[in-house]
């Protein structure tokens, strides 16, 4: 009987637990060749001068891959590292190692679908693309893609009633792997001309092991999940939210693993609005994925899928100030500086930074979406671009001054804006009202009349009225 060799092309599924691609390859082949390909196009600069994936995203990916390689080695396997275009490299590997089939996670966004299609076209063996992105399998949702609802409520209500979350795939006991002399080294940021810039320390430790530790900590160990609904809009610290999104983004953790952990939590610890809300957000991620598939490339265009029109001024100097966290608006600047240094920003920060850029600074929302794509370690194609689209065309304006005081951001502002650490009281939210000449914080690009009510509220607090 002939031996069959399979190639497992890891992409955004960098884990062993609940990895259907890996499990099906092992079941179908006598030996496999696990590979990860650093596609140089992912790190090239685009029209705004931004690399699609900048330093922080690159570093987080490399650290995640180091953990995956280590875990594969414990199962008798390894991870081949290559640099180049998948459509060029995979045919070479098929020829060199007598590969009879390719296994990879199915793509859903236009650029990635194009690359997967090129790979399939360039090889003479079957390419098995297997769905693994969402909580609910694409074959189980009660919609064809072209009929996916336009509202999350309609999608969630019908899907949760008619579809069932599939069971997890266990971690394999052993992986029979092809024998290679050279498995390749993980690259450095210099290999892709990525500059550290203001990046310092990544917000989260990377890899599947840390993902599972974080999930266990946030649920059964600390029981922080019980209060999630009431803490989720904060910005400072690690415990106000689950912090699982970076692991989901690179596939170090599957949404199904989160789902079943929450279900166990509900059964053994507490079932309340917080447990419902966390799953609500996982399902919202599904909604954005499937809705993004329905809308196609329109979600990356300024007019969006509704073909709307906003009057953008697109001042590049103002955009650079927003990127650098130098707008003079503390609630905006603190979040942008956190993003630049750590690769992460809270949901509250993302909403406000987007709203401010679009509706106050009058900068094209796709510029902001591209910046977030470059910087966020939890970047997800449809979640990022659909959220920005919503801020531009579908949700209410958020007032950064009001939000700063509403969510008591004082300590967060002092952490990320050292120029304001000596400011006492609520004036830290509106430092342009401080008369002292000792404050070295920059002047605002503009202070808008629509903020006056929030300003007056703060001034009344300061004056004790």
VENNOR-V617909 format. One record per residue. SS is DSSP state (2 for helix, 1 for strand, 0 for the rest). D_LAST is the distance of its C-alpha to the last C-alpha in Angstrom with 1 decimal. Layout:
# VENNOR-V617909
ss = {SS SS}
d_last = {D_LAST D_LAST}
This chain:
# VENNOR-V617909
ss = {0 0 0 0 1 1 1 1 1 1 0 0 0 0 0 0 0 0 0 2 2 2 2 2 2 2 2 2 0 0 1 1 1 1 1 1 1 1 0 2 2 2 2 0 1 0 0 0 0 0 1 0 0 0 2 2 2 2 2 2 2 2 2 2 2 2 2 2 2 2 2 2 2 2 0 0 0 0 0 1 1 1 1 0 0 2 2 2 2 2 2 2 2 2 2 2 0 0 0 0 1 1 1 1 1 0 0 0 0 2 2 2 2 2 2 2 2 2 2 2 2 2 0 0 0 1 1 1 1 1 0 0 0 0 0 0 0 0 0 0 0 0 0 0 2 2 2 0 0 0 0 2 2 2 2 2 2 2 2 2 2 2 0 0 0 0 0 0 0 0 0 0 0 0 0 0 1 0 0 0 0 0 0 0 0 0 0 0 2 2 2 2 0 0 0 0 0 0 0 0 0 0 0 0 0 0 0 2 2 2 2 2 2 2 2 2 2 2 2 2 2 0 0 2 2 2 2 2 2 2 2 0 0 0 0 0 0 0 0 0 0 0 0 0 2 2 2 2 2 2 0 0 0 0 2 2 2 2 2 2 2 2 2 2 2 2 2 2 0 0 0 0 2 2 2 2 2 2 2 2 2 2 2 2 2 2 2 2 2 2 2 2 2 2 2 2 2 2 2 2 0 0 0 0 0 0 0 0 0 0 0 0 0 0 0 2 2 2 2 2 2 2 2 2 0 0 0 0 0 2 2 2 2 2 2 2 2 2 2 2 2 2 0 0 0 0 2 2 2 2 2 2 2 2 2 2 2 2 2 2 0 0 0 0 2 2 2 2 2 2 2 2 2 2 2 0 0 0 0 0 2 2 2 2 2 2 2 2 2 2 2 2 2 0 0 0 0 0 0 2 2 2 2 2 2 2 0 0 0 2 2 2 2 2 2 2 0 2 2 2 0 0 0 0 2 2 2 2 2 2 2 2 2 0 0 0 0 0 0 0 0 0 0 0 0 0 0 0 2 2 2 2 2 2 2 2 2 2 2 2 2 2 0 0 0}
d_last = {86.9 84.9 81.8 78.7 75.9 72.5 69.7 66.1 63.8 60.4 57.4 54.0 55.4 55.5 56.0 58.8 57.2 57.3 59.1 61.5 62.9 64.0 65.3 67.4 68.8 69.9 71.4 73.3 74.6 76.7 74.6 71.4 70.0 66.2 64.9 61.6 61.8 59.3 59.4 59.0 57.6 54.4 53.6 54.6 52.3 51.5 50.7 47.3 48.8 47.5 49.8 49.5 48.9 47.6 47.8 45.4 47.0 50.4 49.7 48.3 51.4 53.8 52.3 52.5 56.1 57.0 55.9 57.9 61.0 60.8 60.5 63.4 65.5 65.0 66.7 69.6 68.2 66.4 64.5 66.2 63.9 64.8 63.3 64.2 64.3 64.8 67.3 69.4 69.0 69.5 72.9 74.0 73.0 74.8 77.9 77.8 77.2 79.0 75.9 76.7 73.2 69.6 66.7 63.1 59.8 59.7 57.4 55.2 53.8 55.9 56.5 57.3 59.5 61.5 62.1 63.2 65.5 67.0 67.8 69.5 71.5 72.6 73.9 76.9 75.6 73.2 69.5 67.7 64.1 62.3 58.9 56.3 52.9 51.2 50.6 52.8 56.1 56.7 59.8 58.0 55.2 56.1 56.0 58.1 56.0 56.4 54.9 51.9 49.0 46.3 43.5 42.7 42.5 46.0 47.4 45.8 46.7 50.3 50.9 49.7 51.9 55.0 55.0 55.3 54.1 57.3 58.1 57.6 60.4 61.1 61.5 65.2 67.3 69.2 69.5 72.9 72.3 74.5 75.6 74.4 75.1 71.9 68.6 66.7 63.8 60.1 59.2 56.8 54.1 56.3 58.9 56.7 55.3 51.8 49.5 47.1 44.5 41.2 42.2 42.1 42.2 42.5 39.7 42.1 45.6 48.2 51.1 52.1 52.1 48.4 47.6 49.2 47.5 44.1 44.8 46.1 43.1 40.5 42.3 44.6 43.8 40.0 39.4 36.3 37.5 36.3 32.6 33.2 31.6 28.2 28.4 30.3 27.4 26.6 28.0 28.4 31.5 34.6 33.8 31.2 34.2 37.9 38.7 42.1 42.0 43.7 46.5 46.9 47.0 50.1 51.6 51.3 50.1 51.0 48.8 51.3 50.8 47.1 47.9 50.3 48.1 45.3 47.9 49.0 45.5 45.0 48.3 48.0 44.3 41.8 41.7 38.4 36.2 35.9 39.6 40.0 37.4 39.1 42.4 40.7 39.8 43.4 44.7 42.4 44.1 47.4 46.2 45.4 48.7 50.8 48.8 49.2 52.9 53.1 51.3 53.2 52.7 50.4 47.4 47.8 47.9 45.1 45.8 45.8 47.8 46.4 47.6 44.3 43.3 40.1 39.9 39.7 39.8 40.7 39.9 41.5 39.5 36.2 37.7 38.7 35.2 33.9 36.7 36.0 32.3 31.7 29.6 26.5 24.4 23.8 24.0 27.3 28.7 28.2 30.1 32.8 33.4 33.7 36.2 38.2 38.5 39.1 40.2 37.5 34.1 32.1 32.2 28.6 29.3 32.4 30.7 28.1 30.5 32.9 30.6 29.3 32.9 34.3 31.7 29.9 32.6 35.4 37.7 40.4 39.3 42.7 41.9 39.0 41.1 43.9 41.6 40.4 44.1 45.0 42.4 41.5 43.6 43.0 44.1 45.7 47.3 46.2 42.9 41.8 43.2 42.3 38.7 38.4 40.3 37.8 34.8 36.7 38.0 36.9 33.3 29.9 28.1 25.5 22.5 22.5 19.0 17.7 20.4 19.6 16.1 17.5 20.4 18.6 21.1 19.9 23.2 25.3 24.1 24.9 28.3 29.4 27.9 28.8 27.5 23.9 24.5 23.2 19.8 17.1 14.1 13.2 14.5 17.9 17.5 17.3 19.3 20.3 17.0 18.0 19.6 21.9 25.5 26.3 25.1 28.3 27.0 28.5 26.9 26.3 29.3 27.0 23.4 23.6 21.8 21.6 19.1 16.6 14.7 14.4 13.6 10.7 9.4 10.0 8.5 5.0 6.1 7.8 5.6 3.8 0.0}
